[in-house]
Amino acid sequence: MPKDTKLSEFEIVSADASKQSRQKVISNSLSLQPSAVVSLFEIDVEQLLIDMLVPYDLINRNDAVFRFHNNLKLTKQDIVWRGQTYKAAPIQVTGYESSAKGTLAAPRLSFSADEGSTYFRQLRGLLRQLEDLIGAKVSRIRTFAKYLDKENFYVSVGEKDHLIGDKSTEPKDFEPDPLAEFPREIFFIERKAAESKIGLEFELTTPTNLETARIPNRKVIARTCQFSYRGEGCLYEYKSRFQLVDALNRADAENTFGSDNIKALNFPEKAPPVATENNELIKDIVSNYSANRSHSKWATWLTYSKGDIVFIEKNGIRYFYVAKVNITETAEQRLSVAPPNRNYWVADTCSKNLEGCKLRWNDAYKKKKGLDYVGAFQTSAATRGAGTHGDGNTHNGCLPFGGFPASQKLEDYNT
């Protein structure tokens, strides 16, 4: 099976090529005899696997993105689109239509598959681990049969391509084009509506209609940080991302931080793994761990020693792990022990409270806890004095905490 490729990982194409492909889709849609429309579906659970620390195949991601199609009148075989294989399954979808009155679409996705299908059993098995897949991303992809990959109709033998079947199997005016598709429709699983031995049914919703979504998106919560750890807002590890050597980087910093003066913001020179989600220090879990060790992206072909630091990356955010034991399994076995497997790795996770923030930003507090990377800030760059939660050397003397510690519930003012 080919390596799973995210949209962000496809090679960059020119705007002209993309525009020409869109024009072809529009022209074919208006044709009196258009090619058959092919509907493909993806269920992406990768973010759920990361959030819940469930091990999965980081390289191929076959157990993180599940692909199906319901074009059984066209073919009962798998369909290849942009190099990825979509399994044939009797999928039924309803509710994708949008109302002119402004009502948001609320699709229902139901499909069944042969109980003997390993692919289907694998997806259904994740229901138990990932809380019925609530929050998983579902994409509907539509294109015309004439634009599908060549591998659907031809097989390569030596240097020649041979048609599979007779000429009638090939769509009229066949011209493979991986860019020729309708705009992708993105929804998220809101709840599992039904489950049987050979079938599943889900109710889908738009991103803004999720139960946990709020508009405006930020809520006033006193004791819980709402920023993504190591992402924007948190800013831990951001020093290396913005080396202000040109105008473009300065503009990026201005947009992200509200300032293009990195020295004044005083980011840490390094941002090593620190603690678990319960503020348990990693140095107390892994006896020979040192925050001064270098780190690298996790790779299947490498072996790791106890205390080694690795990371995986998702949506531009790095997730760090520290090896709990020596990892010397063979290459074939190494996928099963990949992070975030808790038997082999300790995840660096923020507790989202003030103590977790202080463990990463407050030098005085780090000294108190015996952490060995005190002094990671330029003390001369701080412009604010010491406060309750900052020691004068961090982020202009303040913690970049995404909560509102000074806020109180309304009833507190009436007591």
Backbone torsions as a table, in degrees:
resi	resn	phi	psi	omega
1	MET	NA	137.1	-178.2
2	PRO	-67.6	157.1	177.8
3	LYS	-62.2	133.3	178.0
4	ASP	-65.8	134.3	-177.7
5	THR	-123.8	124.6	176.6
6	LYS	-78.3	158.4	178.9
7	LEU	-55.6	-39.5	-177.8
8	SER	-68.9	-12.6	-176.3
9	GLU	-99.2	-6.8	176.2
10	PHE	-69.1	152.0	-179.6
11	GLU	-64.4	147.6	-178.6
12	ILE	-70.6	132.8	179.0
13	VAL	-112.6	158.8	-178.7
14	SER	-72.2	154.6	178.4
15	ALA	-63.2	-34.7	179.9
16	ASP	-64.8	-42.4	179.9
17	ALA	-64.9	-40.9	178.6
18	SER	-64.7	-42.1	179.9
19	LYS	-63.9	-41.4	179.3
20	GLN	-62.8	-39.2	179.0
21	SER	-66.8	-40.9	177.6
22	ARG	-63.3	-39.6	178.7
23	GLN	-63.6	-36.9	178.2
24	LYS	-63.6	-40.7	178.6
25	VAL	-63.5	-44.0	179.7
26	ILE	-63.4	-45.2	-179.4
27	SER	-62.8	-42.4	-179.8
28	ASN	-67.4	-32.9	178.7
29	SER	-64.7	-32.8	-178.0
30	LEU	-89.6	-3.8	-178.6
31	SER	-69.0	149.1	177.6
32	LEU	-70.5	-26.5	178.6
33	GLN	-130.0	72.1	-178.2
34	PRO	-71.6	158.8	174.0
35	SER	-67.9	159.2	-179.6
36	ALA	-63.7	137.4	177.3
37	VAL	-80.9	131.6	-179.9
38	VAL	-110.5	126.4	178.8
39	SER	-107.4	128.6	-179.8
40	LEU	-123.0	150.3	-177.0
41	PHE	-131.4	138.7	175.0
42	GLU	-123.8	134.8	171.8
43	ILE	-114.9	110.0	-174.6
44	ASP	-104.5	112.2	-178.3
45	VAL	-110.7	12.4	-173.4
46	GLU	-59.9	-43.3	-178.4
47	GLN	-65.3	-34.1	177.0
48	LEU	-65.7	-40.5	178.8
49	LEU	-62.2	-40.9	179.7
50	ILE	-68.2	-46.7	-177.3
51	ASP	-61.3	-35.2	-176.1
52	MET	-101.0	10.7	175.5
53	LEU	55.3	44.1	177.6
54	VAL	-98.1	124.7	-179.5
55	PRO	-62.6	144.2	175.4
56	TYR	-155.0	170.4	-177.1
57	ASP	-74.6	101.4	-176.5
58	LEU	-70.5	-22.6	-175.2
59	ILE	-83.6	-59.9	-176.6
60	ASN	-87.7	-26.3	179.0
61	ARG	57.6	26.5	179.9
62	ASN	-65.5	-23.6	179.4
63	ASP	-100.7	15.2	178.5
64	ALA	-119.9	-27.1	177.8
65	VAL	-127.2	117.9	-177.5
66	PHE	-108.2	130.8	-174.1
67	ARG	-121.3	132.2	-179.9
68	PHE	-137.1	162.8	169.6
69	HIS	-142.3	157.0	-178.2
70	ASN	-123.6	30.0	-178.6
71	ASN	-91.5	56.1	-171.8
72	LEU	-70.9	-21.0	175.8
73	LYS	-74.4	-27.9	178.5
74	LEU	-81.4	-47.4	179.2
75	THR	-160.9	145.4	174.9
76	LYS	-100.0	7.9	177.8
77	GLN	-94.4	169.9	174.4
78	ASP	-64.6	151.9	176.8
79	ILE	-114.5	136.4	178.3
80	VAL	-105.5	124.2	178.2
81	TRP	-134.8	123.8	-177.5
82	ARG	53.9	35.9	176.3
83	GLY	83.5	-1.4	-179.1
84	GLN	-107.6	145.7	-175.6
85	THR	-97.9	129.2	178.5
86	TYR	-110.7	122.0	-175.7
87	LYS	-76.4	140.0	176.8
88	ALA	-72.5	130.7	179.3
89	ALA	-156.1	143.1	178.6
90	PRO	-73.1	79.0	-178.4
91	ILE	-89.8	140.0	177.0
92	GLN	-124.1	128.1	179.9
93	VAL	-126.1	140.7	176.1
94	THR	-140.1	157.2	172.4
95	GLY	85.8	12.7	178.8
96	TYR	-77.8	-11.1	-177.9
97	GLU	-71.8	142.3	176.5
98	SER	-101.4	144.6	-179.1
99	SER	-92.7	142.3	176.9
100	ALA	-69.1	-14.6	179.5
101	LYS	-83.0	-1.6	175.9
102	GLY	100.1	1.0	179.5
103	THR	-70.6	130.5	-179.9
104	LEU	-72.3	145.0	176.7
105	ALA	-64.2	142.7	178.7
106	ALA	-133.9	75.7	-174.0
107	PRO	-68.5	156.6	169.7
108	ARG	-121.1	132.4	-178.0
109	LEU	-119.3	118.3	177.8
110	SER	-130.8	139.9	177.8
111	PHE	-153.3	155.4	177.2
112	SER	-128.5	160.4	-179.1
113	ALA	-153.9	160.2	178.2
114	ASP	-58.4	127.9	-179.5
115	GLU	-57.7	-23.6	178.5
116	GLY	-78.9	-5.4	-179.0
117	SER	-73.8	116.8	178.2
118	THR	-61.6	-37.5	-178.5
119	TYR	-61.7	-45.0	-179.4
120	PHE	-69.0	-41.5	179.8
121	ARG	-63.5	-36.4	179.6
122	GLN	-63.6	-44.4	177.9
123	LEU	-64.4	-45.5	-178.5
124	ARG	-66.6	-31.9	177.6
125	GLY	-63.8	-28.6	179.6
126	LEU	-72.4	-15.5	179.0
127	LEU	-57.0	-39.1	-177.7
128	ARG	-72.0	-38.7	-176.6
129	GLN	-77.2	-32.6	-170.4
130	LEU	-114.8	32.5	171.9
131	GLU	51.6	55.5	176.3
132	ASP	63.1	22.1	176.5
133	LEU	63.7	19.5	179.9
134	ILE	-63.0	126.7	-177.1
135	GLY	96.8	-7.4	178.0
136	ALA	-67.6	145.6	-178.1
137	LYS	-86.9	132.0	178.5
138	VAL	-118.9	124.2	-179.6
139	SER	-115.8	132.9	171.1
140	ARG	-105.2	125.0	-177.9
141	ILE	-115.5	128.6	179.5
142	ARG	-126.7	135.8	176.3
143	THR	-147.3	-179.4	176.2
144	PHE	-99.7	148.4	-176.6
145	ALA	-57.3	-33.1	-177.0
146	LYS	-66.8	-15.9	-178.5
147	TYR	-101.6	1.0	-178.7
148	LEU	-64.0	162.8	-179.9
149	ASP	-60.5	149.7	-179.1
150	LYS	-60.6	-28.7	-176.6
151	GLU	-62.8	-16.3	179.3
152	ASN	-72.6	-23.6	-172.9
153	PHE	-126.7	-11.0	-177.9
154	TYR	-132.0	150.6	173.5
155	VAL	-123.1	136.6	-178.2
156	SER	-89.6	126.5	175.2
157	VAL	-125.1	109.7	-173.9
158	GLY	67.2	-125.4	179.8
159	GLU	-102.6	7.9	-177.3
160	LYS	-114.9	148.5	175.3
161	ASP	-101.1	131.3	-179.6
162	HIS	-117.1	132.8	-179.0
163	LEU	-66.4	135.0	176.1
164	ILE	-84.0	118.2	-176.6
165	GLY	81.3	-154.3	179.6
166	ASP	-99.5	-178.9	-174.6
167	LYS	-63.3	-23.6	-177.7
168	SER	-69.2	-18.4	-179.8
169	THR	-76.3	-20.2	-179.2
170	GLU	-86.9	131.7	178.6
171	PRO	-60.8	150.4	178.5
172	LYS	-64.1	140.3	-179.1
173	ASP	55.2	43.8	-176.6
174	PHE	-61.0	122.6	177.5
175	GLU	-148.5	91.9	-177.6
176	PRO	-53.9	131.9	179.4
177	ASP	-150.4	104.4	-176.5
178	PRO	-68.5	-11.2	-179.5
179	LEU	-96.5	-10.5	-174.7
180	ALA	-86.5	88.0	176.7
181	GLU	-145.9	158.2	174.3
182	PHE	-70.6	160.1	175.3
183	PRO	-54.8	134.7	-177.7
184	ARG	-69.6	139.8	178.6
185	GLU	-102.5	116.7	-174.1
186	ILE	-107.7	125.8	175.7
187	PHE	-133.6	172.3	177.5
188	PHE	-130.1	147.5	179.2
189	ILE	-71.4	122.8	179.2
190	GLU	-94.0	-37.1	175.9
191	ARG	-163.8	157.4	173.1
192	LYS	-85.4	116.9	-176.4
193	ALA	-84.2	-32.8	-178.3
194	ALA	-160.5	153.3	176.3
195	GLU	-147.3	131.2	176.0
196	SER	-132.4	-175.7	-176.1
197	LYS	-62.6	-36.0	-176.2
198	ILE	-123.4	17.9	-178.6
199	GLY	-154.9	159.1	177.6
200	LEU	-138.7	149.8	174.6
201	GLU	-137.9	132.4	-178.7
202	PHE	-125.2	146.8	168.9
203	GLU	-98.2	131.7	-177.0
204	LEU	-109.4	161.0	178.3
205	THR	-148.9	165.0	178.3
206	THR	-78.6	160.1	179.9
207	PRO	-55.9	-38.4	-177.9
208	THR	-78.8	-8.9	-177.2
209	ASN	-105.2	5.6	176.9
210	LEU	-61.8	150.3	-177.0
211	GLU	-58.9	-33.3	-176.2
212	THR	-89.8	-4.7	-177.0
213	ALA	-78.2	146.8	179.2
214	ARG	-136.7	142.6	173.8
215	ILE	-127.3	118.6	-2.0
216	PRO	-64.1	160.7	-167.4
217	ASN	-75.5	-18.9	-175.2
218	ARG	-100.7	129.8	178.3
219	LYS	-108.8	151.5	178.6
220	VAL	-85.9	103.1	179.0
221	ILE	-122.8	129.5	-171.2
222	ALA	-71.1	-50.8	-165.6
223	ARG	-108.5	6.8	-176.8
224	THR	-125.6	127.0	177.7
225	CYS	-76.5	135.7	-178.4
226	GLN	-101.4	-0.7	-179.6
227	PHE	-78.0	153.5	172.7
228	SER	-76.0	127.0	-178.9
229	TYR	-58.9	129.1	-177.3
230	ARG	68.2	11.2	177.2
231	GLY	-107.8	-167.7	179.7
232	GLU	-63.5	141.6	-175.1
233	GLY	96.7	-56.7	177.1
234	CYS	-67.2	-50.2	175.3
235	LEU	71.6	-2.9	176.0
236	TYR	-62.7	128.0	-179.0
237	GLU	84.4	5.9	-175.4
238	TYR	-82.4	-11.5	-177.9
239	LYS	-55.4	-44.9	-175.0
240	SER	-72.5	-15.1	-174.6
241	ARG	-86.4	-18.2	-176.0
242	PHE	-129.5	80.6	172.1
243	GLN	-91.3	107.7	-169.0
244	LEU	-78.9	82.1	-178.6
245	VAL	-108.5	-8.0	178.3
246	ASP	-149.9	171.1	-175.3
247	ALA	-64.0	-34.8	-178.7
248	LEU	-63.2	-45.6	178.8
249	ASN	-64.9	-36.5	178.8
250	ARG	-65.0	-38.7	178.5
251	ALA	-67.1	-39.1	177.6
252	ASP	-62.2	-42.5	179.8
253	ALA	-65.5	-39.3	179.1
254	GLU	-62.0	-43.4	-179.0
255	ASN	-68.4	-35.9	-174.9
256	THR	-81.7	-44.7	-171.0
257	PHE	-108.9	-9.0	-175.4
258	GLY	79.3	6.8	179.2
259	SER	-156.5	144.7	175.2
260	ASP	-104.5	14.3	179.5
261	ASN	-101.2	89.3	-176.7
262	ILE	-62.3	-36.0	-179.0
263	LYS	-63.2	-41.0	-179.5
264	ALA	-68.5	-36.3	178.4
265	LEU	-68.3	-30.0	172.8
266	ASN	60.8	57.6	175.4
267	PHE	-70.2	156.0	177.3
268	PRO	-66.7	144.3	177.9
269	GLU	-67.3	-27.5	176.8
270	LYS	-145.6	156.0	-175.3
271	ALA	-136.1	72.3	-176.0
272	PRO	-75.2	164.1	172.4
273	PRO	-59.3	143.6	-173.2
274	VAL	-124.7	-57.6	-169.5
275	ALA	-153.3	170.9	177.8
276	THR	-88.1	-179.4	179.9
277	GLU	-66.5	-14.1	176.7
278	ASN	-101.5	14.0	-178.1
279	ASN	63.7	23.9	173.5
280	GLU	-81.1	123.1	-175.0
281	LEU	-67.7	135.1	-179.5
282	ILE	-64.4	-31.8	179.4
283	LYS	-64.7	-23.4	177.6
284	ASP	-85.2	-16.0	179.2
285	ILE	-93.9	-42.8	179.6
286	VAL	-108.7	108.6	-167.4
287	SER	-59.7	-37.8	-176.5
288	ASN	-102.8	21.7	-179.7
289	TYR	-72.9	137.4	174.6
290	SER	-133.8	128.9	178.9
291	ALA	-66.0	-12.6	-179.5
292	ASN	-83.0	-4.2	177.6
293	ARG	-67.7	149.6	174.8
294	SER	-75.9	162.9	-179.4
295	HIS	-128.5	163.4	179.3
296	SER	-152.6	163.3	177.8
297	LYS	-71.5	137.7	-177.7
298	TRP	-62.0	138.0	-179.4
299	ALA	-138.7	142.2	-177.1
300	THR	-68.6	-28.1	-173.6
301	TRP	-85.0	1.0	-179.0
302	LEU	-106.6	149.5	169.4
303	THR	-100.1	156.4	-175.5
304	TYR	-130.9	146.1	177.5
305	SER	-100.2	157.7	177.7
306	LYS	-54.6	128.8	-179.6
307	GLY	96.7	-9.4	178.7
308	ASP	-66.9	149.1	-177.2
309	ILE	-113.0	127.1	177.4
310	VAL	-131.3	167.5	175.1
311	PHE	-144.0	154.8	167.4
312	ILE	-119.0	155.8	-173.6
313	GLU	-122.5	135.8	179.4
314	LYS	-142.9	123.5	178.6
315	ASN	53.1	39.3	176.2
316	GLY	80.1	2.3	179.5
317	ILE	-112.2	133.9	179.3
318	ARG	-92.1	134.5	176.4
319	TYR	-110.3	118.1	-172.1
320	PHE	-98.6	147.9	179.5
321	TYR	-140.6	148.8	177.7
322	VAL	-119.7	131.6	-178.5
323	ALA	-67.2	128.2	179.0
324	LYS	-83.8	-26.1	-177.4
325	VAL	-140.7	171.4	172.5
326	ASN	-70.8	132.5	-176.8
327	ILE	-114.3	103.1	-174.3
328	THR	-123.8	16.9	-179.9
329	GLU	-59.8	160.0	178.0
330	THR	-68.4	165.7	-178.5
331	ALA	-58.0	-36.9	-179.7
332	GLU	-67.3	-32.3	-177.9
333	GLN	-86.7	-16.0	-168.6
334	ARG	-68.0	-27.4	178.2
335	LEU	-63.0	-32.7	-178.3
336	SER	-74.4	-15.1	179.5
337	VAL	-112.2	14.8	-178.9
338	ALA	-69.3	153.6	174.0
339	PRO	-62.3	141.9	16.4
340	PRO	-101.8	38.2	178.6
341	ASN	-56.8	113.4	-172.9
342	ARG	-67.9	-18.3	179.0
343	ASN	-73.1	-19.6	-175.4
344	TYR	-120.3	-19.2	-173.0
345	TRP	-134.2	148.4	170.7
346	VAL	-106.8	125.9	-178.7
347	ALA	-85.0	133.4	172.4
348	ASP	-81.5	106.2	-174.3
349	THR	-132.3	134.7	179.7
350	CYS	-79.8	140.5	179.0
351	SER	-76.7	-10.7	-179.5
352	LYS	68.5	14.7	175.3
353	ASN	-117.7	178.1	-174.9
354	LEU	-62.4	-36.1	-179.9
355	GLU	-64.0	-41.9	177.9
356	GLY	-60.7	-37.0	178.6
357	CYS	-68.7	-41.9	-179.7
358	LYS	-66.3	-33.4	178.7
359	LEU	-63.1	-21.4	-177.9
360	ARG	-106.1	-23.7	-172.1
361	TRP	-119.5	-19.7	-172.8
362	ASN	-102.7	107.5	-176.4
363	ASP	-60.6	-39.9	-179.1
364	ALA	-64.1	-40.0	179.9
365	TYR	-70.2	-36.7	177.3
366	LYS	-63.5	-39.6	176.6
367	LYS	-60.6	-44.6	-179.3
368	LYS	-59.9	-34.8	-178.3
369	LYS	-88.7	-0.7	176.5
370	GLY	76.7	24.1	178.9
371	LEU	-77.4	145.4	-170.8
372	ASP	-100.5	22.0	176.2
373	TYR	-126.2	32.1	173.6
374	VAL	-63.9	145.1	179.7
375	GLY	93.6	17.7	-179.3
376	ALA	-79.9	-0.8	-179.4
377	PHE	-111.9	155.4	175.0
378	GLN	-86.1	105.2	-173.1
379	THR	-65.2	-26.4	-178.9
380	SER	-73.9	-12.6	-175.6
381	ALA	-86.6	-17.0	-178.0
382	ALA	-67.9	139.8	-178.0
383	THR	-116.4	-3.9	179.2
384	ARG	-115.4	154.4	179.9
385	GLY	-79.2	174.9	179.6
386	ALA	-65.8	143.9	178.1
387	GLY	-130.3	-170.0	-178.3
388	THR	-61.2	-39.7	-174.2
389	HIS	-111.0	-7.2	178.2
390	GLY	-121.8	159.1	-177.7
391	ASP	-114.8	17.0	176.9
392	GLY	90.1	-13.3	-176.9
393	ASN	-112.0	5.8	-173.3
394	THR	-124.6	125.7	170.8
395	HIS	44.4	55.4	-175.8
396	ASN	59.5	33.7	176.4
397	GLY	82.6	6.1	-177.9
398	CYS	-127.5	158.7	173.2
399	LEU	-87.8	137.2	175.6
400	PRO	-81.2	58.1	-175.6
401	PHE	-84.0	130.6	-175.0
402	GLY	-87.4	12.8	174.6
403	GLY	-106.3	-170.3	-178.8
404	PHE	-129.2	77.7	-173.4
405	PRO	-58.5	-26.7	-176.8
406	ALA	-83.2	-9.5	-178.0
407	SER	-77.3	152.9	178.0
408	GLN	-134.7	156.1	174.1
409	LYS	-68.0	152.1	-175.8
410	LEU	-58.2	-37.6	-177.5
411	GLU	-66.9	-20.8	179.2
412	ASP	-66.2	-27.1	-179.2
413	TYR	-80.6	-11.8	-177.3
414	ASN	-101.3	7.1	-178.8
415	THR	-100.1	NA	NA
